[in-house]
């Protein structure tokens, strides 16, 4: 198993371009199953989770043509539905949470879907209730197979009204894909409205779908009989953009982040500004300024700043790990409140071992006392528990004194494309070793 060896303390410089968005890609790839015609997708990131889903599509019988490193043509005109019940599908899809996205299009087009218990990050409970209940309201029958499958079947899917119990992004996407081919009109209230879901809905409309309310939490889907092929380009990954802003601040570097998709970043830039990080925009680029010290803002009444996750347009939970690690070297105090996943803050013990002043109040809250660079973090050996924590630890290691070893970097590779090579181009001392 590979690991990263990092020598910290180097200032970085240069330009870096965020990869295509991982979370959007997993939804868009699943959507190719909605039509028998060709679908061309570009800006696909070359990461483990995405490559595993592409492999699953190929095993299902989808024809795949790779045009270049980030562009593929998919054609699902001869899908082997029976593969869903095979041991191979069970084994491979169980390692990838994104495999749950296959259920919506398979149910919509073939009226049959099988979902293994999903894999992915170990960040707490990640229930599938929103997906399953939505499918049931469309008319699907649900059962739990003794072999570990969630089994879904329907004679016909019929449009209906539903109020989601939570604005789940993947749940909304799955229901939208099933409803796009259902008979009648489906109304989804309390729907997720993230940019990546907007991208999925816009893509389905270009395929001949009829979805209105895109960008709001009230989606109306008029079902159609068939969908056609289309072309689609994945947005830049907003999580990478935030990660690179934090990286520049922690390493006292000036970095240009190119082609950020700034109009789709929502509140993310503002949250990093609240940490005192100085940056500006030129066109679609973000230029982070070199700073010796950055100071965390307080609330207007003088209270300690709290940053917490919320459904879009609130702050994405995927960047709270980055926010936490960046705050350790700021001047001032911060309370990080991770509402959604009860295990996502458990990587803070590694930062404490590096010298950070953090109090883990409970599984959901961590109080950070910024050191203002008076005491530099020190390099240690640590393990990456999940994708986002892994990159947060990598950023900490790049800013620390001495050598750090980061183990279990497969977690990082699941979500970040060629991260070591891209950081080396900025001047980082990072090596992938066995």
N, C-alpha and C positions, 0 to 999 in steps of 0.2 A: 504494500500500500504506500502511495506517495505522501510526502509531506512538504511543507514550505519551510525553508530556512531563510530568515529575514534578519538583516543587519539594519537596525533602525538609526534614526538621527540624521538622515540625508534630506536636504531640501530638494524638492522635485520641481521640474519646469517643463513647459511644452504644452502640447495639445492632445486631447483624448476625445474620442467619439463614443457615445453610449451605444451599446448593442440594441438590436430589436427587443421589444418588450417580451419577456418570458411569459407573463401571465396572459397577455393578449394572444400570443402565438398558440398556446395550448387550446384556447377557445376556437381560434380561426382554423387550426388544423382539424379539429373535430368537425367543423362545419363543412368540410369538403365532402363529408358523407351525405349531405343533404341533396346532392345532385349527381346525375350520371355523367354530366358534362365536365369539361376540363376547368380546373381552378388553378390560377397561377398566383403564388404567394412570394413576395420578396421581403428582404430585410429580416429573414429568419435567423435567430441566433444559433450558433453552433455550440450548444450546451447539452449536458447529459439528459435532462428531463425532456427537452424537445426532441432530441435524437431517439430517445426511447419511444416517444409517441409516434414519430414517423415510422419507426420499425414496426410498431403495432399496426399501423394503417396498412403497411405492406403485407403483413401476415394476414390481415383481413381480406386481402385481394385487391386493395387499391393500387392502381398503376402509378408509379412515381418516377418522374424524370427530373434529375438535378441539372439545372442550367448553369449554375455557378455556385460559389460558396454559400450564398444566402438566398437563392431563388430556386423554387421547385414548381413543377406542374404536377397536379394530382388529378386522377380520374377514377371515381368510384362507380364504374359501370358494371362491375362483376364482383360484388361483395359476397364473401363466404360467411353468411350469418352463423352457420354452425360452428365456426371457429371460436365464437364467444363462449361456448361450453367446454372448450378443450382445456387440458391441464396446462398447456403452454401459455394460453391467454391468461389463465388464472395466475400462473407464476409471474409472468412479465408485467401484467397490469397491476398486480398487487404491490409492486415496488414503486409505483408512480401514481401520485394523487391525481395528476392530470388525466388519467385514464377514465375517471368518472365523467369527463366531458363527452365521452363517446355515447353515453346513454341517451341523451336528448335527441341527437340526429338519428340514431339507430331506431329509437322508439317512434320518432316521427315518420321515418321513411319505411321501416320494415315492421313496425308494431311489436318489436321484440328487443329486449336489452338485458344484459347481465353485467352486474357491477360487483367486482370483488371488494373486500374491505380495502380501502385505499391506503397506500403507503405515503411516503414524503417525510416532511420534517416532523421531529418529535417535539412539538411545541405546545402540546395539550390536546384536549378533545376537539375533534373537527368533524362534527356530526353531519349526516347526510339527510336529516329530516326534511329540510326545505326542498331539496330535490325530489325526494320520494313523494311527499305530500302534494307537491305541484303536479307530478305525473299522475297521481291518483285522481286529482280533481279534473284532469283532462280525460280520464276514463281508463287509465291503466290499472291492471291488477298487480299487486305487489306481494311477493312471498320471499322468505329467507330460505335459501337452499342449504341443506345440511353440509354441502361441500364448501360453504363459505361465500356463496354468491347472494347478492340482492338480485332477484329475478323479477322482470317487468314484462308484461304482455298485455296487448289490447286488441280487440277486434276492430275498434275504431277510436280515434282520438277526437273529442269534441270540444270546441272552444267554450270557455266559461269565465266567470269572474273569480279572482282569488286575491286574498290579502296575505302577503307573505309574513311569517312570524319574525323574520329577520331579513334585512336587505343583503342577502348573500350574493356575492358577485357570481360565483360558479353556479349557484342554485338558480339565479335569474337567467344566466346564459343557457343553462341546460333546458329550462322550461321554455324559453324563447325559441330555441331550435326545434323542440318538439311541437310547439304551438304553431310554428311557421307552416307546417304541413298538416295541421289538424283541420277539421271542417268547422266552419263558423268563426266567431270572433272570441279571442281571449283577452281579458283585461287583467293586468298584473299591477296591483297597488303595493306600495312599499318595495318597489323594485330597486335593485342597485342601479346606479347611474354613472359608474366610473367611465373614464375615457375609453378603456379597453372594451367595455360592454357597448358603448356607443359605436365603436368601430365594428363590432360583430353585427349589430343591428343594421348599420349602414351597408355592410357587405351583403347581408341577406336581402335588403331592398334592391341592391344592384342586381341580385340574382333573380329578381321578380317577386320578392316578398312584399308584404304590405304592413309595415310597422310604423306607428306614429307615437309621438311622445318621447322620442329619443333624446336623452340628456336629462329627462325628468324621472321622478319615481313612480310615474303612472304610464305604463306602456300598454298600447292597444295593438294586438296582432290579428290581422285578418288572414286566416289560413288560405293557402293556395294549394292546387293539386300537385304542381311540380315547380322546381326551381332550376334555373339555368346556370351555366358557368360564369366566371367573372375573374377579374384581377384584383389583387389586394396587396397593400404595402403596410407592414407592421410599424407601429409608432416606435420612437425611441423609448428605451426603458427608463421610466421616471425614477425607479429605485437606484439605478446606476448613476443618474444625474445627481441625486441627493448624496449618494455614497462618495462621489468625486468631490462635491463641495466640502463634505466633512473631511475627506483625505487632505485636501489642500490646507484647510485650517489647522488640522492636527500636525502637519509637517512644516508649517510656516512657509508654504509654497505659493507661488503664483501659477495657476493652471487655467488653461482655456478649455472649456467643455464645449465641443462643437456639435451643431445640429441637435439641439436638446428637445425640440418640440415644445418650446416655452409655453405656447398657448394651452397645452394640455397638462401643465404641471400643477395647476390649482394653487393650493395654499402652501405647497412645499417650499418655495423660495422664502416666503415670509417666516416660516418656522426657523429656518437657518439664520435669517437676519435677527430673530429674537435671541439667538445665541451670541450675537455680536459679530457675526462673520460678514466681512465686507466684500461684496461682489457687485458687478453690474452686467448689463446685457448689451450686446451688439448684434442686431439682427436676430438670428436664432441661436447665438452663442452666449454662454455665460463665462465671464472672466472673473475668477476668484483672485482677490488681491493678497499679496504677502502681508501677514500680520504677525508681530511679535506676541501680542496679547489680544484676545477677544473677550468681551465682557457680556455676561448673560443679563438680559433686561429683567426688570421686575414688573409686576402689575402696577397699575396707576396708584393704588393705595399703598404701595411698598411691599406687597406680599410676594412670596417666593413664586417664581414662574413655574407653571405646570404645563407640560406638553403631553397630550393624550391622543389616542387614536379614536377615530370616528368614521362611519361610512362616508363616502364621497358626497359632498365636497370637503368633508373633514380630512384630517391628516391620516395618511395610510399607516397601518400597523407595521408594514414591512420596513419602515425607516426609523422606528423607535430605537432599535438596537444601535443604529448609527448615531442618532441624536444623543443617546446615553454616553457612548464612548467619547464623542466630541466634547461633551460637557465636562468630562474629567479634567481637561486641560484648560478650560475656560476660567475666567475670573467670575466668581459668584456661585449661586446655588440653583438647583433645578430639581423638580419632582417629575419623574417620568411615570405615567400611569398607563399601563398596557391592559386594556379592558378585555380584549378578545380571547387571549390565549394564556393559560395559567402557568405555562412552563417557559415562556419566551425570554424571561428575564433571568433564568437560572445560569446564564453564562457570566453573570457579574462576579462570581467567585474568582474567575480568571483575572479580571481586571483588578480586583482587590489584591490578588497575589502580585500583580505588576506594580502596585503602589497607589492605586486609585482610592479615593475616599468615597465609598458608596455604602449606604445602608439599605439593604433589601428589606423593606418594611413588611411585605407579604408577597405572595406569588405575583401580584399585579402591580406593585408600586416599588420604585427605587428612588431614594433621595441621594442626589449627587452633590458633593461639595467640590466645586472647581478649584484646582490647585494653582491656577494662573501661571503655570509653568515654573513655579518655585521649586517643585519636586517632580522631576521627569519620571515617567513610567520606566520600568526596567524590564528587559527581555526575560522571558521564561519559556518553558515547554508547556503547551496547552493543546486541547483538542476542540475541533469545531463541532458544536452540537446541531446546528442547522445552517441553512444558507445565509441568512442575514446576520446571525451572530458570528458566523465564520468570517464574513467580510469586516464586521466591526472589530473583531480580534486582529485581523490583518492590518487594519488601519492603526490600531493601537500599537502593534509591533513595529510598523514603519516609523512611528513617532518616538518609540522607546529607545533607551540607551542599551546597547549591547545586542546580543543575538537572541532571537526567539525561534522556536520550532512550533509550527502549527500542524497538528496531526489531523487525520480524517478529512483531508481536503477534498475528497469526493463530494462532500456536502457543498463546498464552495463551487466546484466545477458544475454542479447541477444547475446553477443559476447565473454564473459569470463566465463569459467567453474569453478564453486565453488571458485570464486576468494577470498572470505572472508576466507574460510577454508584453502586455500593454503597459503595465507599471514599470517594467524595465526600460521601456522607451521614454519614460518620464524621468529616469535616473534612479529608480528604486533598486536597492540591493536585495533582490529576492530570487531564490533558486528553488526549483522543484527537484527534490531528491527522493530516492527510494529508501 
